Amino acid sequence: MLTTLKYCWFFKSFTMAASSEHPNSLKLIQKMRDASPSTNQLNYKDFIQHALYDPEFGYYTRNIDRVGRSDETDFYTSQSIGPMFGALVLAAVKNLIQAYTDKQTNLRDWAFVEIGYEKDSEWWKPDECPFQNHIRIGPGDAIDFKGPCIVFSNELFDAQPFHRVVHLGGQWVELGVNLISNELTETILPKLSPEVAAFRNQLPLEAEDGYTIDLPLATIPLAETITSLDWTGLFVAFDYGKPWSHLAHDFPKGTARAYYRHKQSPDLIAQPGVQDLTCHICWDWLKDILVEARFTETTVESQEAFFVKHAADHIQRVISSNPGRFDKNRQSLMQLIHPATMGQQFQVLSGFRSDWQERQPAPIKQPTKKAAPKGDLFNPI
């Protein structure tokens, strides 16, 4: 039996920033209340869905500068480094396709599909695109493409809503957000949401009291949607994540974080719609989905290893140019592949599918780690 005393002890050090600091946050909180009139509570997945993807006030749907190095943005990604990232991706993609197809690669035969793009993802000028075409799919857009494709994403999966569970009193309970006042508070929900209940058998049988796991279950139907379409070719996803065994045992406070003006915070419920919310993804789940969808050569490796293995010629040209002098391209390269910077902080999941076959409905069975609801992850399920 969970007691209020234990709950208060567990959260006593949690400092809450006032949600009312931003006027749009107040409007968004009211919309959240309207979505849960009987309880004025939301599980974290639904709260984050509203906070990030509400059509009017969501963090990713508002017309603001989120990504980049300026003081007015909140975080930067590998793409923010500049053209060097695009050049490395292009070199790696070309080498991988050539290796998998065992023939000379003409990129004009392939479409480049970029899912979850941001404003700083200018790979090339429109009249210089090396591919047959460049398909951009952003929040709210239908995920629909076919034929020979390179399907690319950069921090797409860590931008999906997630659930939070905590081990208390010998059992796993789900955390949520209390919406009664404008000063939001974290709360224990009376029961597990359907997605978490379906996953319950995968949670560790034993854990220390207070151990928190952020469950990126929404990444599963998103990956299934992408891989179920009628396309062949290369899947490449840059992101940050861990194997399930690490998430379940090595991160007692969870991996969820908020980002605002390049500062990291554990306060996920402050100013909804104004700050980015993210957690580490589970690479095991996504890799399994690729294997089930007939992808071969599926590999998860560090960003450093991916580029060193598959873009070695381009790296060598950058390193050997302008010897003895400062070189901006060389500096950008080091930021992307050095293990002390982005080289080990980010990982890459890749795989190749040479033929496509429509997935058949799975037989009814006991819930597994892939048992999650279907839906468009850019919109509420």
RODRENLUM-598108 format. One record per residue (C-alpha): x, y, z; residue number from 0. Coordinates in Angstrom, 2 decimals, decimal comma, m for minus. Layout:
[[X Y Z] NUM],
...
END
This chain:
[[0,00 0,00 0,00] 0],
[[1,51 3,29 m1,06] 1],
[[1,32 6,02 1,52] 2],
[[1,12 9,75 1,02] 3],
[[4,10 10,05 3,36] 4],
[[6,29 7,91 1,11] 5],
[[5,15 9,80 m1,96] 6],
[[5,92 13,15 m0,37] 7],
[[9,33 11,91 0,80] 8],
[[10,19 10,74 m2,70] 9],
[[9,33 14,06 m4,32] 10],
[[10,29 16,44 m1,50] 11],
[[13,39 17,69 m3,33] 12],
[[11,54 18,39 m6,57] 13],
[[11,53 22,13 m7,32] 14],
[[8,72 23,42 m9,52] 15],
[[9,05 26,41 m11,82] 16],
[[5,86 28,41 m12,10] 17],
[[3,80 27,29 m15,09] 18],
[[2,13 30,70 m15,24] 19],
[[5,31 32,47 m16,30] 20],
[[4,35 32,22 m19,98] 21],
[[0,84 33,21 m21,15] 22],
[[0,68 30,48 m23,79] 23],
[[1,36 27,90 m21,10] 24],
[[m1,81 28,94 m19,27] 25],
[[m3,86 28,55 m22,44] 26],
[[m2,31 25,15 m23,08] 27],
[[m3,00 24,01 m19,52] 28],
[[m6,67 24,87 m19,99] 29],
[[m6,75 22,80 m23,18] 30],
[[m5,25 19,92 m21,21] 31],
[[m7,99 20,28 m18,59] 32],
[[m10,60 20,18 m21,34] 33],
[[m9,09 16,89 m22,50] 34],
[[m9,43 15,36 m19,01] 35],
[[m12,51 16,99 m17,41] 36],
[[m13,31 14,16 m15,01] 37],
[[m9,90 13,83 m13,35] 38],
[[m7,84 16,94 m14,22] 39],
[[m4,94 14,54 m14,57] 40],
[[m2,90 13,31 m17,54] 41],
[[m0,31 10,61 m17,81] 42],
[[3,06 11,92 m18,95] 43],
[[2,66 10,65 m22,49] 44],
[[m0,56 12,62 m22,99] 45],
[[0,82 15,67 m21,19] 46],
[[3,92 15,68 m23,41] 47],
[[1,80 15,09 m26,52] 48],
[[m0,05 18,33 m25,76] 49],
[[3,09 20,19 m24,67] 50],
[[5,03 19,33 m27,82] 51],
[[2,39 18,87 m30,53] 52],
[[m0,72 20,85 m29,66] 53],
[[m1,67 22,46 m33,02] 54],
[[m1,85 25,94 m31,50] 55],
[[0,57 26,08 m28,56] 56],
[[2,79 22,99 m28,92] 57],
[[6,53 23,40 m28,72] 58],
[[7,16 21,72 m32,08] 59],
[[4,19 23,23 m33,91] 60],
[[4,76 26,91 m33,06] 61],
[[6,72 28,98 m35,55] 62],
[[9,79 29,57 m33,39] 63],
[[13,52 28,96 m33,69] 64],
[[14,23 25,91 m31,55] 65],
[[17,48 24,54 m32,93] 66],
[[20,81 26,30 m33,32] 67],
[[23,60 27,97 m31,41] 68],
[[22,05 31,39 m30,81] 69],
[[20,90 32,55 m27,38] 70],
[[17,29 32,49 m28,60] 71],
[[17,28 28,75 m29,35] 72],
[[17,03 25,86 m26,89] 73],
[[19,42 23,17 m28,15] 74],
[[21,56 22,25 m31,10] 75],
[[22,04 18,99 m32,98] 76],
[[24,64 17,52 m35,31] 77],
[[22,93 19,32 m38,18] 78],
[[23,58 22,63 m36,43] 79],
[[27,31 22,16 m36,95] 80],
[[26,80 23,15 m40,59] 81],
[[27,42 21,65 m44,04] 82],
[[30,00 19,17 m42,71] 83],
[[27,28 16,96 m41,21] 84],
[[25,41 16,87 m44,51] 85],
[[28,60 16,05 m46,40] 86],
[[29,38 13,16 m44,06] 87],
[[25,85 11,80 m44,28] 88],
[[25,93 12,04 m48,07] 89],
[[29,27 10,21 m48,27] 90],
[[28,12 7,49 m45,86] 91],
[[24,79 6,99 m47,61] 92],
[[26,44 6,62 m50,99] 93],
[[28,97 4,09 m49,71] 94],
[[26,34 2,07 m47,86] 95],
[[24,01 1,82 m50,86] 96],
[[26,89 0,84 m53,08] 97],
[[27,93 m1,87 m50,60] 98],
[[24,41 m3,25 m50,21] 99],
[[23,48 m3,19 m53,90] 100],
[[26,94 m4,25 m55,08] 101],
[[26,92 m1,81 m57,96] 102],
[[27,87 1,76 m58,79] 103],
[[25,51 4,16 m57,03] 104],
[[23,60 6,86 m58,86] 105],
[[21,90 8,95 m56,19] 106],
[[19,50 10,28 m58,83] 107],
[[17,78 6,90 m58,62] 108],
[[16,89 7,47 m54,97] 109],
[[14,58 9,75 m53,01] 110],
[[15,91 11,28 m49,79] 111],
[[13,14 11,20 m47,17] 112],
[[13,81 13,40 m44,15] 113],
[[11,39 12,80 m41,27] 114],
[[11,15 15,34 m38,46] 115],
[[13,19 18,03 m40,17] 116],
[[14,03 21,37 m38,58] 117],
[[14,88 24,75 m40,08] 118],
[[18,62 24,18 m39,77] 119],
[[18,52 21,07 m41,97] 120],
[[19,52 22,78 m45,21] 121],
[[21,53 20,01 m46,81] 122],
[[21,93 21,65 m50,18] 123],
[[20,42 24,27 m52,43] 124],
[[17,26 23,09 m54,24] 125],
[[19,00 23,13 m57,62] 126],
[[21,94 21,13 m56,23] 127],
[[20,09 18,24 m54,59] 128],
[[22,00 15,05 m55,56] 129],
[[18,93 12,85 m55,16] 130],
[[15,91 12,23 m57,36] 131],
[[13,94 14,35 m54,92] 132],
[[14,01 15,50 m51,29] 133],
[[10,87 14,66 m49,31] 134],
[[10,45 16,50 m46,01] 135],
[[7,99 15,23 m43,43] 136],
[[7,42 17,42 m40,39] 137],
[[5,06 17,43 m37,40] 138],
[[1,48 16,97 m38,57] 139],
[[2,46 15,77 m42,04] 140],
[[1,31 12,37 m43,27] 141],
[[4,07 9,78 m43,38] 142],
[[3,70 8,55 m46,94] 143],
[[6,35 7,66 m49,52] 144],
[[7,30 4,69 m51,68] 145],
[[9,91 3,31 m54,02] 146],
[[13,71 3,39 m53,65] 147],
[[14,44 5,67 m50,68] 148],
[[17,00 6,77 m48,15] 149],
[[14,89 7,37 m45,04] 150],
[[16,79 9,69 m42,73] 151],
[[16,04 11,20 m39,34] 152],
[[18,03 13,19 m36,82] 153],
[[16,67 13,15 m33,28] 154],
[[13,20 12,19 m34,47] 155],
[[12,55 9,39 m32,00] 156],
[[13,68 11,26 m28,89] 157],
[[11,09 13,93 m29,76] 158],
[[8,17 11,53 m29,17] 159],
[[6,02 11,53 m26,01] 160],
[[6,90 9,06 m23,27] 161],
[[5,44 7,53 m20,12] 162],
[[7,06 7,66 m16,67] 163],
[[6,90 4,84 m14,13] 164],
[[8,46 4,61 m10,68] 165],
[[9,03 1,64 m8,37] 166],
[[7,43 2,29 m4,97] 167],
[[6,37 m0,09 m2,25] 168],
[[7,38 m3,16 m4,27] 169],
[[5,38 m2,29 m7,36] 170],
[[5,56 m0,17 m10,49] 171],
[[3,20 2,81 m10,59] 172],
[[2,71 5,39 m13,29] 173],
[[3,41 9,08 m12,81] 174],
[[1,25 11,82 m14,25] 175],
[[0,52 15,53 m14,03] 176],
[[m2,11 17,15 m11,83] 177],
[[m3,84 19,99 m13,70] 178],
[[m6,11 21,35 m10,96] 179],
[[m4,17 24,59 m10,57] 180],
[[m1,92 26,53 m12,90] 181],
[[1,01 25,46 m10,73] 182],
[[1,22 21,93 m12,07] 183],
[[2,30 19,09 m9,81] 184],
[[3,47 15,55 m10,41] 185],
[[1,21 12,81 m9,08] 186],
[[0,84 9,05 m8,91] 187],
[[m1,98 7,89 m11,17] 188],
[[m4,61 5,53 m9,73] 189],
[[m3,90 2,91 m12,40] 190],
[[m1,56 2,21 m15,29] 191],
[[m2,46 3,56 m18,70] 192],
[[m3,26 0,85 m21,30] 193],
[[0,12 1,20 m23,04] 194],
[[2,06 0,79 m19,80] 195],
[[m0,20 m2,03 m18,60] 196],
[[0,56 m3,91 m21,82] 197],
[[4,27 m3,44 m21,14] 198],
[[4,19 m4,25 m17,43] 199],
[[5,64 m7,76 m17,83] 200],
[[8,77 m6,26 m19,36] 201],
[[9,53 m4,05 m16,35] 202],
[[12,20 m5,31 m13,91] 203],
[[10,89 m7,62 m11,24] 204],
[[13,11 m5,96 m8,66] 205],
[[14,21 m2,36 m8,33] 206],
[[15,19 0,03 m5,58] 207],
[[12,47 2,23 m4,15] 208],
[[12,16 5,38 m6,26] 209],
[[13,79 3,91 m9,39] 210],
[[12,26 5,79 m12,33] 211],
[[12,02 4,62 m15,94] 212],
[[11,02 6,85 m18,83] 213],
[[9,30 4,61 m21,36] 214],
[[9,54 5,84 m25,00] 215],
[[6,73 3,50 m26,09] 216],
[[5,50 5,98 m28,70] 217],
[[8,63 5,32 m30,76] 218],
[[7,36 1,81 m31,51] 219],
[[4,28 2,63 m33,63] 220],
[[6,22 5,45 m35,32] 221],
[[8,95 3,03 m36,43] 222],
[[6,30 0,49 m37,45] 223],
[[4,53 3,11 m39,56] 224],
[[7,76 4,05 m41,34] 225],
[[8,83 0,47 m42,03] 226],
[[5,35 m0,75 m43,08] 227],
[[5,25 1,50 m46,16] 228],
[[6,01 0,19 m49,65] 229],
[[9,63 1,26 m49,98] 230],
[[13,04 m0,29 m50,31] 231],
[[16,44 1,08 m49,50] 232],
[[18,36 2,53 m46,57] 233],
[[17,10 3,48 m43,11] 234],
[[19,39 5,80 m41,12] 235],
[[18,36 7,27 m37,75] 236],
[[20,66 9,51 m35,69] 237],
[[19,59 9,83 m32,07] 238],
[[20,61 9,20 m28,48] 239],
[[19,50 6,12 m26,62] 240],
[[20,46 3,03 m24,67] 241],
[[19,76 m0,70 m24,69] 242],
[[16,77 m1,71 m22,59] 243],
[[19,00 m3,36 m19,97] 244],
[[20,69 0,00 m19,33] 245],
[[17,45 1,96 m19,11] 246],
[[16,01 m0,62 m16,74] 247],
[[18,97 m0,84 m14,38] 248],
[[21,50 1,99 m14,83] 249],
[[19,47 5,23 m14,64] 250],
[[17,70 5,39 m11,25] 251],
[[16,34 8,90 m11,88] 252],
[[15,24 8,21 m15,46] 253],
[[16,58 9,89 m18,57] 254],
[[13,90 12,55 m19,20] 255],
[[15,05 16,17 m19,42] 256],
[[13,71 19,58 m20,39] 257],
[[15,71 22,04 m22,49] 258],
[[15,26 25,79 m22,63] 259],
[[17,81 28,33 m23,82] 260],
[[20,54 25,67 m23,82] 261],
[[19,97 24,77 m20,18] 262],
[[19,01 21,29 m19,05] 263],
[[16,43 20,82 m16,31] 264],
[[14,67 17,87 m14,61] 265],
[[11,49 19,98 m14,29] 266],
[[9,37 18,50 m17,08] 267],
[[6,13 20,29 m16,23] 268],
[[7,29 23,89 m16,06] 269],
[[5,90 26,16 m18,79] 270],
[[4,39 23,51 m21,09] 271],
[[4,76 24,36 m24,76] 272],
[[7,77 26,60 m24,12] 273],
[[10,52 24,07 m23,40] 274],
[[11,61 20,90 m25,17] 275],
[[10,95 17,56 m23,48] 276],
[[12,92 14,45 m24,31] 277],
[[14,24 11,15 m23,03] 278],
[[16,64 8,45 m24,21] 279],
[[15,13 6,03 m26,69] 280],
[[15,48 2,24 m26,56] 281],
[[17,59 1,05 m29,48] 282],
[[16,64 m2,61 m28,95] 283],
[[12,99 m1,97 m29,77] 284],
[[13,71 m0,06 m32,97] 285],
[[16,28 m2,56 m34,18] 286],
[[13,81 m5,41 m33,63] 287],
[[11,21 m3,55 m35,70] 288],
[[13,64 m3,19 m38,61] 289],
[[14,50 m6,89 m38,48] 290],
[[10,81 m7,85 m38,49] 291],
[[10,26 m5,58 m41,50] 292],
[[12,89 m7,49 m43,53] 293],
[[15,80 m5,10 m43,08] 294],
[[19,24 m6,68 m43,12] 295],
[[22,60 m5,44 m41,86] 296],
[[20,81 m3,67 m39,01] 297],
[[23,40 m2,03 m36,79] 298],
[[23,49 0,38 m33,86] 299],
[[26,82 2,16 m33,50] 300],
[[28,18 5,44 m32,24] 301],
[[28,07 8,46 m34,54] 302],
[[31,86 8,37 m34,49] 303],
[[32,00 4,74 m35,65] 304],
[[29,32 5,26 m38,30] 305],
[[31,15 8,11 m40,00] 306],
[[34,65 6,60 m39,61] 307],
[[33,47 3,34 m41,19] 308],
[[31,27 4,69 m43,95] 309],
[[32,64 8,16 m44,77] 310],
[[36,36 7,49 m44,36] 311],
[[37,37 8,95 m47,74] 312],
[[35,63 12,24 m47,03] 313],
[[37,12 12,40 m43,52] 314],
[[40,60 11,84 m44,92] 315],
[[40,17 14,67 m47,42] 316],
[[39,06 17,07 m44,66] 317],
[[41,91 16,10 m42,33] 318],
[[44,61 16,43 m45,00] 319],
[[43,44 19,80 m46,35] 320],
[[45,16 23,02 m45,22] 321],
[[47,85 21,27 m43,14] 322],
[[49,34 23,35 m40,35] 323],
[[46,60 25,95 m40,45] 324],
[[43,25 26,42 m38,74] 325],
[[40,51 24,91 m40,85] 326],
[[36,81 25,42 m40,10] 327],
[[35,80 22,17 m41,80] 328],
[[38,32 20,21 m39,76] 329],
[[37,01 21,82 m36,57] 330],
[[33,43 20,88 m37,50] 331],
[[34,53 17,33 m38,28] 332],
[[36,14 16,96 m34,86] 333],
[[32,96 18,16 m33,15] 334],
[[30,97 15,50 m34,97] 335],
[[33,23 12,50 m34,50] 336],
[[35,42 13,15 m31,45] 337],
[[34,42 10,80 m28,59] 338],
[[34,48 13,68 m26,07] 339],
[[31,86 15,64 m28,02] 340],
[[29,15 14,32 m30,34] 341],
[[31,02 11,23 m31,49] 342],
[[29,89 9,11 m28,54] 343],
[[26,92 11,14 m27,35] 344],
[[24,88 10,14 m30,39] 345],
[[24,28 6,79 m32,03] 346],
[[23,10 5,68 m35,46] 347],
[[20,68 2,87 m36,32] 348],
[[20,97 1,74 m39,93] 349],
[[19,61 m1,07 m42,05] 350],
[[18,89 m1,93 m45,66] 351],
[[15,81 m3,54 m47,26] 352],
[[16,15 m4,90 m50,78] 353],
[[12,55 m6,03 m51,13] 354],
[[9,27 m5,11 m49,51] 355],
[[6,47 m7,36 m48,32] 356],
[[3,34 m6,15 m46,60] 357],
[[3,38 m7,08 m42,96] 358],
[[0,71 m9,56 m41,92] 359],
[[m1,30 m8,99 m38,73] 360],
[[0,48 m10,59 m35,80] 361],
[[m1,33 m13,39 m33,95] 362],
[[m2,78 m12,56 m30,55] 363],
[[m0,19 m13,26 m27,87] 364],
[[1,03 m12,12 m24,48] 365],
[[2,20 m8,48 m24,40] 366],
[[5,81 m7,92 m25,36] 367],
[[7,94 m4,83 m25,53] 368],
[[6,48 m4,15 m28,98] 369],
[[2,88 m4,22 m27,84] 370],
[[1,92 m0,58 m28,18] 371],
[[m1,03 1,18 m29,83] 372],
[[m0,86 2,10 m33,48] 373],
[[m1,25 5,65 m34,64] 374],
[[0,30 8,75 m36,10] 375],
[[2,80 9,86 m33,51] 376],
[[2,67 13,47 m34,66] 377],
[[m0,96 13,65 m33,48] 378],
[[m2,67 12,41 m30,33] 379],
[[m3,70 8,76 m30,50] 380],
END
